[in-house]
Amino acid sequence: MKKRIYLSPPHMSGNEIKHVNQAFDENWIAPLGPNVDAFEQSVSEYCGVTGSVALSSGTAALHLALILLGVQQGDDVFVSSFTFSASVNPVVYQGATPVLIDSEPDTWNMDPQLLEQAILDRQKYGNKPKAIIVVHLYGMPAKMDEILAIAEKYSIPVIEDAAEALGSKYKGKPLGSLGKLAILSFNGNKILTTSGGGVLLSNNTEWIDEARFLATQARDQAVHYQHSKVGYNYRMSNVLAGIGRGQLEVIDERVRRKREINLYYKDKLGEFDGIEFLEEPDESYFSNCWLTTILVDPVKTGTSWQQLRLELEKENIESRPLWKPMHLQPVFEAYPAYQNNVSESLFATGMCLPSGTNMSDGELEKIVSILKKEINK
Ligand SMILES: *Cc1c(COP(=O)(O)O)cnc(C)c1O
């Protein structure tokens, strides 16, 4: 069996082990320690924010962001429908109502017009609008000027779900620095990984301190164990933060390679009628190109993403459909959704191509030749 080519596997730089060894040498295996502090500092600097907290996952980071904003039962949280379920689950953990907002066709992210329509429409139900979770899917920045203007107009704080978008920029600013709060994921498939982990970002130091407190079981200042709030065990361990330090040293190189892979696919497949790419609408948008995605028009190409996926699978190469929108998921279908058919039509025709930064040029050429053969048939 040929070695499997994965969609976006972990890619170690070699420096991770140095920081992990340091944790072993100093017996700093317990959660928290120097790697956690250094990792948080590097992430904050890179993302251009004053504070960050390293956590066990991006999902945990989003959960804490909602808690910091006081989200509870009877509240509305506006969230992109075209995303991974982890963007929505924490809203439900808090007993709040996710209000699912469809995409615009330019960036595939939250449609600002639909967002405003939803905010106005939901006013009649008496729920409090508490937060907007805007996702930067596949690394592509959402239309932030428009979304932030609406958020300002109705005084609703924005949380950026930048889980897939570390290294992306909007108008020259790093994603994760634009909302009141933002989350990153360091799960195994993301552009950088700590094998599992997440970070909460904010320029609000009080929130960052409170998040750190809540994430370590909400222990009050006392020699004995005293608690006046419900706490969580959400901190990243010092061993895993060591991996994160080594990863962050190579973020620029990882973004460069992701974009190079994207460009290669566009160069080789862009000429085909019926194959479309997700493209940066103008120079305000800089994507980390976490995954390269294509839309396959079955009439124009005479094939389909399903068939292309099977052709790749025959050669032990992984590819995947786009995220299935949340308003189509059985678990979320009862929640209010504001739709325009954009995400449904993307889901019907789109797929993610292998985008691992450790993929060789030869492997990339092979993938393209398999795709070309099927499209040319
Ligand atoms: C991966 C991901 C998350 C969750 O991150 P975890 O670290 O896996 O909990 C949240 N939102 C989006 C859009 C993601 O892709």
PDBQT file of the ligand as one rigid body, heavy atoms in Angstrom, charges set to zero:
ROOT
HETATM    1  C1  LIG A 401     -10.982  23.213  14.476  1.00  0.00    +0.000 C 
HETATM    2  C2  LIG A 401     -12.033  24.221  14.607  1.00  0.00    +0.000 A 
HETATM    3  C3  LIG A 401     -12.550  24.599  15.861  1.00  0.00    +0.000 A 
HETATM    4  C4  LIG A 401     -12.280  23.870  17.136  1.00  0.00    +0.000 C 
HETATM    5  O1  LIG A 401     -10.993  23.750  17.518  1.00  0.00    +0.000 OA
HETATM    6  P1  LIG A 401     -10.548  22.505  18.453  1.00  0.00    +0.000 P 
HETATM    7  O2  LIG A 401      -9.181  22.933  18.872  1.00  0.00    +0.000 OA
HETATM    8  O3  LIG A 401     -10.531  21.304  17.579  1.00  0.00    +0.000 OA
HETATM    9  O4  LIG A 401     -11.494  22.412  19.584  1.00  0.00    +0.000 OA
HETATM   10  C5  LIG A 401     -13.462  25.638  15.910  1.00  0.00    +0.000 A 
HETATM   11  N1  LIG A 401     -13.871  26.269  14.799  1.00  0.00    +0.000 NA
HETATM   12  C6  LIG A 401     -13.425  25.916  13.583  1.00  0.00    +0.000 A 
HETATM   13  C7  LIG A 401     -13.912  26.683  12.389  1.00  0.00    +0.000 C 
HETATM   14  C8  LIG A 401     -12.513  24.873  13.440  1.00  0.00    +0.000 A 
HETATM   15  O5  LIG A 401     -12.107  24.507  12.217  1.00  0.00    +0.000 OA
ENDROOT
TORSDOF 0
